[in-house]
């Protein structure tokens, strides 16, 4: 029977978190383009809100480990400034002007880049032998 422990090549790999994050960023950018208004009308930004929740969770986790982390602190500071300038977005059900959405998106993307969460990672192995056990690969 083949080895299936943590050092074995015959184990399932987790879905790359970088892929999920870049998909979320792409959806957030698509949302901003779709809602862009030269008259600065307000539109709902549900994807931006979800990406913010993930970025905030990452920043909070970082601050729990290192309360003086400059990147996480900068995000929280910038977000507080935007809340002072525009008001808290959740209270407005994330109905934002194009300008506000752009500023909030910029704060998030800056944080994700500066924190390394959007940095290039080692490529994931894609060969089926890395995802399937021997008995599952019999049809190869």
N, C-alpha and C positions, 0 to 999 in steps of 0.2 A: 504494500500500500504506500503511495507517495506521501512524503512529509507535507503537512499542511500548517505547520507552526509559523510564527512570525518571521523566521529566517528563510522560509521556503518560497520559491517562486510561484508555487501553486496556491495562491490566495487571492481573494477579491481585493481590489483597491477601491478606496473611497472616491466618490465623485470629486473632481478637483474644485476646491472652493474658489479659486481664481476664475474659473469658467463661469460659475454662478454669479460672482461679483461683476465680471465684465458684461455679462448678459443684462444684469440689473442696470449698469451704467448706460448701456446702449438703449435700453427701454426708457430710462430717464431722459436721455438726450432726444429721443424720438418724441417723447411727451412735450418737451420744451419747444421743439420745432413745430409740432402740431398746434400748440396753444399760443404761439407767438402772435402778438398783436401790436400793431403800430400805434393803436389808440390806448394801449396798456389796459385793456379790459381784464377783468379777473376771470380765471378759469381754475377748475380743480386740478390738483397735481398729486394724485394718489401714488404714483410710482416714486416721485421725489420723496414723499412721506415715508415710504417703505425703505428706501435707500438711506434716508436720514436715521431711521430706527436702527438699522444695521451699523451705520457709522458711529452713532452715539453709543451703542452697546460695545463696539470695539474700543472706543475711546475710554469708556468707563472701566472696562476690563484692564486696559493699559494703566489707567490712573490708580486702580486698586493695587497693582503690582509696583508701580513707580509713580507716586503722587506728583512728582515734579517733571513728568515727561512733557517736553515742550510742544511736541506735535499734537498730542491729545489736548493739552491745555489751550493751545491756539484755536483748535476747533471749537471747544466749549466757549471760549472768549468771543470768537467771531459770531457764533450762533446767538449768544446773549446780546451782542451789539445789534444784530439783525432783529431780534425780538423787541429790543428797545425802539428801534427805528420803525418797524412795521407792525409790531404786535405778534403775539405767539400764534403760529399758523394753525395749531390744532383747534384753538378757540374759533378760528374762521373756517374750520373744516377743510383746511388746505386750499382754500380759494385764494390764489395769489395773482398779482400782476406779473407780466412777463419779466419786468425788471427785478422784482423781488425773487422770483423763481430762479433767475439767472444768478443772482448774488448768492442765494442759498446753495444752488448747485455748485458754484465755484468753490464755496467753503468746503463742501463735502469732497469734491474731487481733489482739491488741494490736499486735504487731510489724507485721503486714500493714497495719493502718490507719495506724500512726504512720510507717511507711516510705513511705506513699503508694501501695503496690501494690494496695490495694483502693479507692483514690480514684476519683472519677468522672472519666471520660475523655471526649474528644470522641466523639460517636456515630459509629459506622461507617456508611459509605454502603451502602445496601442495594439500590439500583437495579441490575438486571442489566448495564446498560451499563458499570458499574465493574468487573465481574468477567468479562465475556465479550468476546472479540474480535469485530470486525465480522462475520466469516464465521460465527461461532457465534450471532449475534443475528439472522440472516436471518429466523427464524421469528417474530420479535416482532410 
